[in-house]
Every structure is written in structure tokens, then in C-alpha cells.
Amino acid sequence: MMRRPEDELLELEQAGLRRYLRRLESPQQPNINLAGSGPCRNFSSNDYLGLANSEELRTIFAENILKYGAGSGASRLVCGTMDQHFLLEESLAELKRSEAALTFSSGFAAATSVISALCGKGDVVILDKLCHASLIDGARLSGAKIRVWPHNDLNKLRTRIAWAKRQVGKNGRILIVTESVFSMDGARAPLRDIVEIKNQQGALLLLDEAHAFGVFGPQGRGLAAEMALESEVDFQMGTFSKAAGLAGGYVCATRAFIDLLVNRARGFIYSTAPSPALAATIESALEIIAGEDGDRKRDTLWQRIHLLDDDARSAIIPILMGENDTALTASDVLLEKGFLVPAIRYPTVPRDSARLRVTLSAAHEEEDVIALRNALSELEPPTD
């Protein structure tokens, strides 16, 4: 008998892995209203600079809809690329110190499209074990051979590359894929060492800056910029859905690679272009991020981060719980106290490493961060 969805949902429920959609009855901001739970303080969002519901960006977006319209009509290769998309990509490439850039409807679309367009049969993709699901899916879609190296283990990375060099032919590509800041534990990649290894071995490097863009480096350009390595990273990828407070994905690379993606990236070729009003608003968000206001917001963000945890190295602060039920219970206890802090479970993180994931924003008030710190200190520690 064909399996029933009810049975699969029951299995997820019994394993503590079933997910439910929360209904949010307010804009995305530090203080929100959840249906059934009422007002609470939001420590779950990736809105690092507080731009998602900022008055400035809301006003700009509304004006851009009146100027440029709500929709794009079709894919950019079918009915032409609207000027706003070109202007955004030119501004982004300039900001990221890259020859060219290409934008996508989402970060997920960017990851799956770019990797599968760059690599294929006869190539090798080498991923950090904790890479985001979109990067893993992109590697799988490519048809290339895939190898994973233990998280941030440079010796294992060298071993994987040595194996890859024996697999690829003269024209084969070896693509190293990692994140600058990992989304579920907030750890940073040892980027300088990875760049040195990829240069020594003649590989390419794709760096996902999703959780670093807007937060790290001069003008918020990312971890590669903070370490003065932008020119050494072949593909700088990221999203506009986090620090920029909007939606969409991007990749920056050489002009030749971007032109290749225009011809091969299926998520670009076969998707209707994002709204021109959105593209124009993202360009304004980039100006904010790169300007003095962006610097002030980053300073405030880091103050909030260190107010919660002196040792934190990113705006993502994980609190390991181990068992799924333990993490779910802790999240429920916090919600009862008025804090939205999600429980993150397999397959988003490895089995038996369920956790609370706290994210900080420049829009958080000091007293709210202090209140969360106190609430976290009152949680019962997980049992071994």
C-alpha cells in the first residue's frame, strides 16, 4: 500500500521533528505579535541591521513601486532586462570589488543555480560538512562528484583536493564551497588558510557570505573584505534577505563567469525576474549598508552581540541542547516568557545536536537583550 502523508507526519511528530508554521500578525521587527501567543520579543530573525521594517526602506520601496511597477513580466532573457536590474548589479559589483554580478530571486536559487551551472560530470565539488542545504542541493544537481570535508578541518580539505585532482581530467574543475559565517553555529571559516590551499592546488572557491554581508568588513562587504581577500575568492555569493532586509540572492565573479551563468544558470534563465521596484530598493539598501548609517548600525549590532555573549564572533549565537525534545521545551519556556527563540533540529543540524538559535539585530534595545540573557540563564541545563 502506498504510504500515507498522515503516517509520515506521525513519524516526524514522534521523533520531535515535525515543523509548524507560526502565524505572525505584525511586521518583521524586534517586537512582534504571534497568533496564539501574543506579543513577544523576536530573537529569531536574520534582519541584522534592522532594515526589514525600517521607515526609510519602507518609504523607498513604496516610491519605487509607483516609479517602476510591481512586476517584471517574464525572465530577463525573454522580455529584456529592466534597467533597475542592471543598475543593481553594477552597484553590487562595485561594492564587492568584483568585475560583475548577477542577481537571483532568492539565495536558495542563487546557490543551486550557480553550482550546477559551473560544474558537471567530470568535475568535483568539495563542501564543508556544515554547508547550507542550498549549497548541497546545488552540488547534487550539478552531476559532479561530491566530497565533504569535516567542518573547518584544513588537513581533510587538503586530502579531499588531492583525491579530486586524481579524478578530474585536464579541463575538469575542482570547486571548494564554504560559508564565511555558518548559519546554525555562527562559526567563521578559516578563510585565509582556505584561500592559500585553493591557490596552491589550482582549485576554485565559492564563498557564501549570506550571514557576513552587511555585518563584517569595511562598508559591510563581508568576511572576505575584512580579511582583504576579495580578489582571491572566485565566487562571492550571498543574499539580500538578511542584513539588507529584503529578498533575493546574488553572485559576484569575473565578467566571463557571470556571462557563463547567464547562459547556464537554470534558476536565472527559467525564472521571472524579481520586481524592478525590489531591485531598485535593494540598490538603496546597499547604499545604506555601505554608508555612515550602515557603520552606525554595525557598531550597535556588535554592542548587542557582546552584551549577550562577550565571546560571540557573529550575530548568530547557538545554545546546544542535544535532544530534540529538550530544545523544543526550552524554546517553549522562552516563548512563555515572551521571547521567540527557535529550536533548530535535524536535518538543519546534525542528529543529537538540536539547539536554540539566537540572532541579534541592531534594532534590538539593550533592555531586551539583557532580559533575554537573564531568561537564558534560568533555563535548566540539558542532561548528558
N, C-alpha and C positions, 0 to 999 in steps of 0.2 A: 504493500500500500504506500502511495506517495506520502511523504512526511507532511504534517500539517504545521502551519506557522504558529498555532497555539502551543504545540508541543515544544517547538524551538524557543518560544518566548518563556515557557515554563523552565526550560533548562537554564536559560540566561538568568532568570529570577532566582533559581535555587543556587546558582554559582555566585550570586551577588554582582552580576554583570549586566543586568537589564538597565537600559537608559530610558529616561523620560524627558520630554520637552518641558521646560519651565516657561510659563507664560509671564512675560514682562509687560507691565501696564504703565511704563514710563519710558522716557528716553534713556539711552545708554549713558550713564553718568555714575559718579561715586555713590549717590544715594538714589536707590531705585525702589519700585513698588512691585513685588511679586504677587501674582494671583494666588490666593490661599494662604499667603504668609505675611502680606502687608509690607510696610516699609522696612528696608534693611540697607546696610552699608555694603557696597559692592567691591569685593576684592577678587573678582574672577575675570575681569576684562583685560584685554591686551591694549587698551587705549592709553598708552604710556604717557603721552603728553597732554591728555585731556582734551583732544581736539574733536572727538566724535560728536559732542553736543555743544561745542563752543559757539558763542553768539557770532563770532567773526566768521567761522566757516559755514554756519547755517545761512547767514546773510549772503555770503558769496555764492553758495550753491543755488539759493533761490534766484538770485540775479542771473546766474548762468543758464538756468532752465529757460528763463524768459529770452535770453540772448540767442541761445544755440539750439533750443528744443530739447525734448525729453529722450528721444531715441535716435539710433544710428541707421536703422533700416535694414542692414544686411552686414555680411562680413566685409572687411576692408578691401579684400581682393575682388569683390563682386561689384559693389556700387561706389567704390572710391573711398579713400581715407579722408575723413573730415580734418580740417585744419587743426582743430584742437588736439587731436591725437598726435600729429606731427610736432606741434609746439611742446606738448608734454614730454615726448621722447627726446627732443632736442634739449630741453631744460634738464631732464633727468641725466642724460649722458654728460652734460656739462658739470652737473653737481657731483656725479660719481667719477669724474675724471676718466671717462671712457670714450671711445670713438663713436659708439652708437648704442641705442637702447631699443627694446621692443616691449610693449605692454600687452597684458592679457586680462581676461575678465576676472580672474582670481589667482591667488597664489598657488592653489592646487593645480589649476590649468597650466600655469607657467612651469611648474615643476615637472608634471607628467609630459608636457609637450616638448620642453627643451631637451630633456634627457633622451626621450625616444626619437627626437629628430637628429640628435648628434651622434647617437650610437646605434649599432645594429649587429647583425650576425658577423662574427669575426672580431668584434670589439669586446672590451672588458670594462665593466663599471664596478668600482670599489667603493663601498659605502661604510661609513661609521655605523656601528650597531644601533645607535640611538637616533639615527636619521628619521625625519618625519615620514609619515605614511605616504605622502605625495611623492617624495623622492624615491622611495622603494617602489611604488607603483610605476613611476616613470622608467626606472631601470627594468622592471619586468616587461613593460610594454615595448621596450626597445628591441628585445630579442638578443641582446648582448649577453655574454656570460657575466654572472654576478658573483662577486665575492664580498664578504662583510668582514670588517676588522673590529676587534673589541674596542669599546669606546675609548677614544683618545690614546690608544696604545700604539706608539710610533714604531716600535720594533715589529709588531704584527703588520702594520701598514707596509713597512719595507718588504716583509715576507710576501705579502699579497701582490705587491708590484712586481717582485722578482718572478712570481708564478705567472702573472699576467704577461710579462714580456716573452715568456716561452709560448704563450697561447696565440698572440696576435701576429699577423703577417706584417710585411713591410709597410703596408698602408693602414694597419689597424690602429685604433685609438684606445688609449687607456685613460679613463675619466675617473678621477677621485672626487667623491661627493661628500661634503660635510656641512655642518651648520656652524656659524660663528658663535651663536648662543643657542644652546639646546633647549627646546621648548618646554620640556617637562621637568628638568632638574636645574636649569639656569646656568649650567656649566659652560665655560668658554672652550673653544677648540684651541689647541696649541698651534696657532696659525703660522707663526714664523717657522717652526720646525716642519710643518706640512708643506709649506711653500718650498723650503730648501730640498726636501725629499722629492717633490714633484719635478723641480728643476733638474736635479741630479739624474733622475730616471727618465726624463723626457715625457712625462705624463701631462694631462690637462687637469685643471682644478675648477670645480663648480662649488661656490660658497653660497649657502643660503643665509642671507643676512636678515631674515624676517624679523627676528627679535632683537637685532642690534641696530637696524636702521632707525635713525631719529634719536637713539639713546646714546650711542658711542661715537667717539671720534669728533674731529673738527667739523662744525656745521651739521653734526648728527649723521655723517656719511656712513658710519658703520665701524665694525671692528677692524676691517682691512685698512680703513683710513687711519684709525687710531694707532695702528702699528706701522703706518707708512708702507703698506703692501698692496695698495690698489692696483698698481701696474703689474703685479706678479700674479694676480688672480684672473684666470681666463674668463670666468663667467661669474659675475656678481648678480645674484638673484635675490628677490625679496618681494614684499607685499606693501600695499597701501592701506591695509586693513588694520594695522596696529598703531604705530606711532603717528601715522598720517590721519588716522581716524576715519578713513573712507573705505574703499573696496578696490580690488584689482591686484594684479601681480606684474612683475617686470623682470627682465634680464638685461644686463649691460655687458657688452663684449666688443670685439673688433667689428668693423663695418662688414667684413666678409662673412663672419659668423652670423651676424644679425640678418644679412641678406639670405644666407642659407636657411635660417629659421623661418623667414617669411615664406620660403618655398616648401618647407618640410614640416613645420610645427603644426600638427593637426588641430590642436586646441586654438590656434590662431586662425588657421585657414578656414575652418568649418564652424566658427562661432560668430554670431552677430557682434559687431564692435560695441564696446561699452558706450554708455551715453556720452555725447560730446560735452554735456554740462558737467558730468562727473570728471571727465578728462581735464577740463578747464579748472575745476575746483581742486583736483589733485595738484595741478601746477601751482596754484595759490598755496596749498598746504606745504609744498616743497619750499616755497619762499619763506613761510613761517618757520619751518624746521631749520632752515639754513641761516636764518637771521638772528638778530639780538633777542627777539622774543623766544625763539627756539632755545637759545643758550640759557635764558632765564628759566624756562620750563625744565630743561635738563638739570639745572642746578637744584631746582625744587624737587624733582623726581629723586635725585640721588640723596637729598636730605631725608626724604620719606623712606627710601630704601634702608638707609643706615639707622634711622630711628627704629625700624622694626628689627633689623639684624645688622650689627656692626660688620659682620664678616661677609655679607652678601656681595656677590660680584655681578649681579644683574637684577633686573626688576622682577625676576621670577624666583620665588622662594619656596622650595618644596619641603614638606614636613612628612617624612616617611612614616607609614603606618603598618605596612606589611600586608595584612589580610584585608580583603575587600570589605567585609562587614565592619571591621574596625575603622576603616576610612569613612565609610558611609555613616556610621554612628557619630563620629567626630564632626563630620560636615553637618549632620542634623542638629547636634548640640550647638554648634556655632550659629546655625540659622535661627534656632530658638532664641539666641541672644541678640539676633539682629545683624548677623554677618553672613554674606553669601561667599563661601569658600568651597569650591567644588572638590569632590572626591574623584581622583583620577585612577582608573583601573585598567587592567589588561583588556584589550590589546594595545591601548595607548601607551602603557608602560609594561615592562616585563612582569610575568607572573610573580606573585608574592612580594611585589614592591608597590602596592597601592599607596597613595599619598594624598595629602591635601596640597593643593597648588595655590599659593597666594601670589597675586600680582599687584604691583603698586603703580600708581599714577601720579603725575604732577598735580592732578586735580584733587587728590585726597587731602583733607585737612589734617593737621598734626594730631588733634584730639581723637580723630577717628583711628589713626594708625596706633596711637597709644592704647586706645580701647581694645583694638584687635590684639595687640601684644599681650595685654593683660588676660584677654579671653583665651588666647593660645596657651598661656602659662598655666591655666586652670584645667586644661584637658588632661584626662588620665593618660599616662604614657602607654604605648602599645606593649602588650606582653610578648615575651620571646617565644 
